[in-house]
Amino acid sequence: MSNGRPSQLFRNKSAKIAAIPMIVTALFVFVGGTAWTVVYSFTKSGLLPRLKWVGLDQYERLWSTNRWLVSIENLIIYGLCMLVLVFVIGFILAALIDQKIRFENTVRTIILYPYALSFVVTGLVWQWILNPDFGIQSIVQGLGWESFAFDPLYNADIAIFGVLIAGLWQGSGLVMVLMLAGLRGVDQEVWKAARIDGIPAWKTYIFIVIPMMRPVFITTLVLVVTGIVKIYDLIVAQTGGGPGVSTEVPAKYVYDMMFRANNLGQGFAASTMMLLTVALVVIPWAILEFGGSKNRG
Amino acid sequence: MVDVSPSTLSGPQGPKPRKVISRRNIFLYGTLFVVAIYYALPLYVMIITSLKGMPEIRLGNVFSPPVEVTFAPWVKAWSEACTGLTCDGLSTGFWNSVKITVPSVFMSIAIASVNGYALANWKFKGADVFFTILIFGAFIPYQVMLYPIVIMLREMGIYGSLGGLVIVHTIFGMPILTLLFRNYFTSLPEELFKAARVDGAGFWGIYFRIMLPMSVPIFTVAVILQVTGIWNDFLFGVVYARPETYPMTVALNNIVNSTQGVKEYNVNMAATIITGLVPLTIYFVSGKLFVRGIAAGAVKG
């Protein structure tokens, strides 16, 4: 392209000016900010960031802190349950709605509306519904089953599942919509062919339709996983991390270390671990999706 | 009646199909009915709890409908509920949220649409590199960038102000919005752009006179996406705002989870539903466009 004209830099000037916010954001915030945090995670920063190197000390301390270990454990439990259930529920709902039903719009609207609500609202509603004195537990007990106990938000062993219930309620509509879009994208001829061959519907779904929906599944997976790693507001609103530390999550650990405990180094190390977790999912996906052929951006 | 003899009809003929109340349909509609009830229940609980008095709440359970409807909890939640130190309810938070959301939505869309337009029609060398970084940036957990941005805002002297929050929302809305607009502008016929170029229109001329008027639907989608997203934000509000500039979600959390005093569940639920009202209204009014927004954001990512 270069033809030796001196004004190469100023060609297409307006477009370059228009792209300045993008360039600044990409370089200074996304790359610069991330690099900054990673670098400072190797320092002894406390109340203020300072470049006093301590090697991997922050990480060693992080991994020997009980609260962080509980956070990771919770993230794994919540994440795996969420991942499996949100896909199963989302897909089944999408398949049911795809049966050319009446009132399709109404049903879809009802299932998706929680997604429009914030995590704070979601957490607070479920905090109230799961309240042992007035909520589900008291209702079932009122029906005559006196010994019935279901108080996930007050029982440390199952508290994270109380959060899971709320998370599923909020997020499954999104998966349903994406799956429905995927199902609608499948050629109807496939269904006709399967019916002619006498293949039962469930087999058609599992062996023909779902493999055909691979791209939708993968993008949904990436979305759900990044959402799980970021989970923060739901916890803060619904349980505040309690009872005890039983519902702590990494994102909350980061916030509390950085802005409450004046322990920046721990916050940086913990957030770097979060970055690593996401990278483990996103990078293979990116290589799979864009690595082979460079036909789209 | 119009005279239509059977012989003139060319459509399908034969007896009217029976309405099928098959086992399949009972199962299908039965399941969907139960599912719909389950999803709708929390909204119902929010509303009825917010309309009950405290004595009634203590006697009943979360699902029992109010015997005596009262709007006092709504009034209290709006103007009197306490958030730790102050007792002026959600109203301050609401107006803060408005002051944050309106300029953030405007700024993020203005910047991202021009940017997407530049990427679609005026591609320059290296543009794709920055765009790729931007898209990957969307996956970086916000926690990683929280503190560097605190420093940047502090250096600029706007840490804790509404302006700082607007910048933060503009930055983090950029990846998804740029993608949305770039894809949309790429899908427009190129002849249009070329014809305008031949007629002598420049970068901004084409943007304002051709692209903008043709892109009303995508702008609507972007507005819906941003208003709900920014209104519902909690993390940026709690990190980059001060108590007097806290958005509504943070104020709500402080009201409900403040440990002082007797818990007033009806006021809490009234506050919760008031906070959810803006995105809910947008959702129920916009319908398909909302779905298009998340689908565009998700499937094309």
Chai-1 contact restraints between the chains, C-beta under 6 A:
chainA,res_idxA,chainB,res_idxB,connection_type,confidence,min_distance_angstrom,max_distance_angstrom,comment,restraint_id
A,N12,B,W122,contact,1.0,0.0,6.0,A-B,restraint_1
A,N12,B,F124,contact,1.0,0.0,6.0,A-B,restraint_2
A,S14,B,F203,contact,1.0,0.0,6.0,A-B,restraint_3
A,A15,B,A118,contact,1.0,0.0,6.0,A-B,restraint_4
A,A15,B,W122,contact,1.0,0.0,6.0,A-B,restraint_5
A,A15,B,F124,contact,1.0,0.0,6.0,A-B,restraint_6
A,K16,B,F124,contact,1.0,0.0,6.0,A-B,restraint_7
A,A18,B,V114,contact,1.0,0.0,6.0,A-B,restraint_8
A,A18,B,N115,contact,1.0,0.0,6.0,A-B,restraint_9
A,A18,B,A118,contact,1.0,0.0,6.0,A-B,restraint_10
A,A19,B,N115,contact,1.0,0.0,6.0,A-B,restraint_11
A,A19,B,A118,contact,1.0,0.0,6.0,A-B,restraint_12
A,P21,B,I111,contact,1.0,0.0,6.0,A-B,restraint_13
A,M22,B,N115,contact,1.0,0.0,6.0,A-B,restraint_14
A,M22,B,F130,contact,1.0,0.0,6.0,A-B,restraint_15
A,M22,B,L134,contact,1.0,0.0,6.0,A-B,restraint_16
A,I23,B,F130,contact,1.0,0.0,6.0,A-B,restraint_17
A,T25,B,I171,contact,1.0,0.0,6.0,A-B,restraint_18
A,T25,B,M174,contact,1.0,0.0,6.0,A-B,restraint_19
A,A26,B,F130,contact,1.0,0.0,6.0,A-B,restraint_20
A,A26,B,I133,contact,1.0,0.0,6.0,A-B,restraint_21
A,A26,B,L134,contact,1.0,0.0,6.0,A-B,restraint_22
A,V29,B,I171,contact,1.0,0.0,6.0,A-B,restraint_23
A,F30,B,I133,contact,1.0,0.0,6.0,A-B,restraint_24
A,F30,B,G137,contact,1.0,0.0,6.0,A-B,restraint_25
A,G33,B,M145,contact,1.0,0.0,6.0,A-B,restraint_26
A,G33,B,P148,contact,1.0,0.0,6.0,A-B,restraint_27
A,T34,B,I140,contact,1.0,0.0,6.0,A-B,restraint_28
A,T34,B,V144,contact,1.0,0.0,6.0,A-B,restraint_29
A,W36,B,P148,contact,1.0,0.0,6.0,A-B,restraint_30
A,T37,B,V144,contact,1.0,0.0,6.0,A-B,restraint_31
A,L96,B,L32,contact,1.0,0.0,6.0,A-B,restraint_32
A,Q99,B,L28,contact,1.0,0.0,6.0,A-B,restraint_33
A,V107,B,L32,contact,1.0,0.0,6.0,A-B,restraint_34
A,V107,B,A36,contact,1.0,0.0,6.0,A-B,restraint_35
A,I110,B,A36,contact,1.0,0.0,6.0,A-B,restraint_36
A,I110,B,Y39,contact,1.0,0.0,6.0,A-B,restraint_37
A,I110,B,A40,contact,1.0,0.0,6.0,A-B,restraint_38
A,I111,B,Y39,contact,1.0,0.0,6.0,A-B,restraint_39
A,Y113,B,Y283,contact,1.0,0.0,6.0,A-B,restraint_40
A,A116,B,T228,contact,1.0,0.0,6.0,A-B,restraint_41
A,A116,B,P279,contact,1.0,0.0,6.0,A-B,restraint_42
A,A116,B,L280,contact,1.0,0.0,6.0,A-B,restraint_43
A,A116,B,Y283,contact,1.0,0.0,6.0,A-B,restraint_44
A,L117,B,G276,contact,1.0,0.0,6.0,A-B,restraint_45
A,S118,B,N232,contact,1.0,0.0,6.0,A-B,restraint_46
A,S118,B,T249,contact,1.0,0.0,6.0,A-B,restraint_47
A,V120,B,F234,contact,1.0,0.0,6.0,A-B,restraint_48
A,V120,B,T249,contact,1.0,0.0,6.0,A-B,restraint_49
A,V120,B,L252,contact,1.0,0.0,6.0,A-B,restraint_50
A,V120,B,N253,contact,1.0,0.0,6.0,A-B,restraint_51
A,V121,B,T272,contact,1.0,0.0,6.0,A-B,restraint_52
A,V121,B,T275,contact,1.0,0.0,6.0,A-B,restraint_53
A,V121,B,G276,contact,1.0,0.0,6.0,A-B,restraint_54
A,L124,B,V256,contact,1.0,0.0,6.0,A-B,restraint_55
A,L124,B,T272,contact,1.0,0.0,6.0,A-B,restraint_56
A,V125,B,P42,contact,1.0,0.0,6.0,A-B,restraint_57
A,V125,B,M46,contact,1.0,0.0,6.0,A-B,restraint_58
A,I129,B,V45,contact,1.0,0.0,6.0,A-B,restraint_59
A,I129,B,V62,contact,1.0,0.0,6.0,A-B,restraint_60
A,F134,B,N61,contact,1.0,0.0,6.0,A-B,restraint_61
A,F134,B,V62,contact,1.0,0.0,6.0,A-B,restraint_62
A,G135,B,V62,contact,1.0,0.0,6.0,A-B,restraint_63
A,S138,B,N61,contact,1.0,0.0,6.0,A-B,restraint_64
A,I139,B,N61,contact,1.0,0.0,6.0,A-B,restraint_65
A,V177,B,V291,contact,1.0,0.0,6.0,A-B,restraint_66
A,L178,B,A298,contact,1.0,0.0,6.0,A-B,restraint_67
A,A181,B,A295,contact,1.0,0.0,6.0,A-B,restraint_68
A,T219,B,V299,contact,1.0,0.0,6.0,A-B,restraint_69
A,T219,B,G301,contact,1.0,0.0,6.0,A-B,restraint_70
A,L223,B,A298,contact,1.0,0.0,6.0,A-B,restraint_71
A,T226,B,F139,contact,1.0,0.0,6.0,A-B,restraint_72
A,V229,B,P141,contact,1.0,0.0,6.0,A-B,restraint_73
A,K230,B,P141,contact,1.0,0.0,6.0,A-B,restraint_74
A,Y232,B,L235,contact,1.0,0.0,6.0,A-B,restraint_75
A,D233,B,F234,contact,1.0,0.0,6.0,A-B,restraint_76
A,A237,B,N253,contact,1.0,0.0,6.0,A-B,restraint_77
A,A251,B,Q143,contact,1.0,0.0,6.0,A-B,restraint_78
A,V254,B,Q143,contact,1.0,0.0,6.0,A-B,restraint_79
A,M258,B,Y147,contact,1.0,0.0,6.0,A-B,restraint_80
A,S271,B,Q143,contact,1.0,0.0,6.0,A-B,restraint_81
A,S271,B,V144,contact,1.0,0.0,6.0,A-B,restraint_82
A,M274,B,P141,contact,1.0,0.0,6.0,A-B,restraint_83
A,M274,B,Q143,contact,1.0,0.0,6.0,A-B,restraint_84
A,L275,B,P141,contact,1.0,0.0,6.0,A-B,restraint_85
A,L275,B,V144,contact,1.0,0.0,6.0,A-B,restraint_86
A,V278,B,F139,contact,1.0,0.0,6.0,A-B,restraint_87
A,V278,B,P141,contact,1.0,0.0,6.0,A-B,restraint_88
A,V282,B,F139,contact,1.0,0.0,6.0,A-B,restraint_89
A,G297,B,D128,contact,1.0,0.0,6.0,A-B,restraint_90
